[in-house]
Each structure stands twice: as structure tokens, then as C-alpha cells.
Amino acid sequence: MKLSRSVSWFLLAFGVWSWFIWVTFIKNLWQDASGLAFDDAGDPTGYFWVHLLLAVTSFVLGTIIGAIGLRGLRALRRERD
């Protein structure tokens, strides 16, 4: 399958965006003072674990999708040269 240049750039941008958003979210989650992420004893709550799992899943998917976009761009460059 051959990806177009615009689709390849979109996939790469999606991967970068996914990492940016979820790294920021995890930083905010880790510093949460509202009581949602950590209980009074400082232990992680269910909210923390669920959102950590979402972030890890998004990191993995964002990396895979970004890598597909990067491979598409490299293939187009090799084809052009």
C-alpha cells in the first residue's frame, strides 16, 4: 500500500500530537492536588490507574501511527530520488 504525502504527514503529526498531549496530561495527573488521582494517604486511586492506562495506550498507538507516517514519507523520498 502506498500512502500519499498528505496522509503520511497527517499520521506523523498525529503521533507527535499524541505524545505532546498525553505527556502533558500525565504531568498534570502526577501533580494532582484535587484528590482524584491520589487519596489522603498519597496512594494512587482507580482514577489514576485508569488514566495512566489510557495514556500508555495512547503513547503506544501514537508511536505506531507516527512511525507509519514516517515510513510513508521516507518511501516517497526514496521514490522521488
C-alpha positions in Angstrom: 0.0 0.0 0.0 1.2 3.4 -0.9 0.5 6.5 1.3 0.2 9.9 -0.1 2.4 12.7 1.2 -0.5 14.4 2.9 -1.7 11.2 4.7 1.9 10.5 5.7 2.3 14.0 7.2 -1.0 13.7 8.9 -0.1 10.4 10.5 3.3 11.7 11.7 1.7 14.8 13.1 -0.9 12.7 14.9 1.9 10.7 16.5 3.7 13.8 17.7 0.4 15.4 18.9 -0.5 12.3 20.8 2.8 12.3 22.7 2.6 16.0 23.4 -1.0 15.8 24.8 -0.5 12.7 26.9 2.8 13.7 28.4 1.2 16.9 29.5 -1.7 15.1 30.9 0.4 12.6 32.8 2.5 15.5 34.3 -0.8 17.2 35.4 -2.2 13.9 36.7 1.0 13.2 38.7 0.8 16.7 40.4 -3.0 16.4 41.0 -3.9 18.0 44.3 -7.7 17.6 43.9 -7.8 14.2 45.5 -8.9 12.4 42.3 -5.5 10.8 41.4 -4.2 10.2 45.0 -6.1 9.6 48.2 -5.3 11.2 51.5 -2.5 8.7 52.3 -0.9 9.6 48.9 -1.7 6.3 47.3 -2.9 6.2 43.7 -6.6 5.8 43.1 -8.6 4.0 40.5 -8.9 7.2 38.6 -5.1 7.4 38.4 -4.6 3.9 37.2 -7.3 4.1 34.5 -5.9 7.4 33.1 -2.4 6.0 33.3 -3.5 3.0 31.2 -5.2 5.4 28.7 -2.0 7.4 28.4 0.2 4.4 27.9 -2.1 3.0 25.3 -2.1 6.4 23.5 1.7 6.5 23.7 1.9 3.1 22.0 -0.7 3.9 19.4 0.7 7.4 18.7 4.2 5.9 18.3 2.9 3.2 15.8 0.8 5.7 13.8 3.7 8.2 13.7 6.1 5.5 12.6 3.7 4.6 9.8 3.6 8.2 8.7 7.4 8.5 8.9 7.9 5.3 6.8 5.4 6.7 4.2 7.4 9.9 3.9 10.7 8.0 3.6 9.3 5.8 0.9 8.1 8.8 -1.0 11.5 10.4 -0.7 13.2 7.3 -1.9 10.8 7.1 -4.8 11.4 10.7 -5.8 15.3 10.3 -5.8 
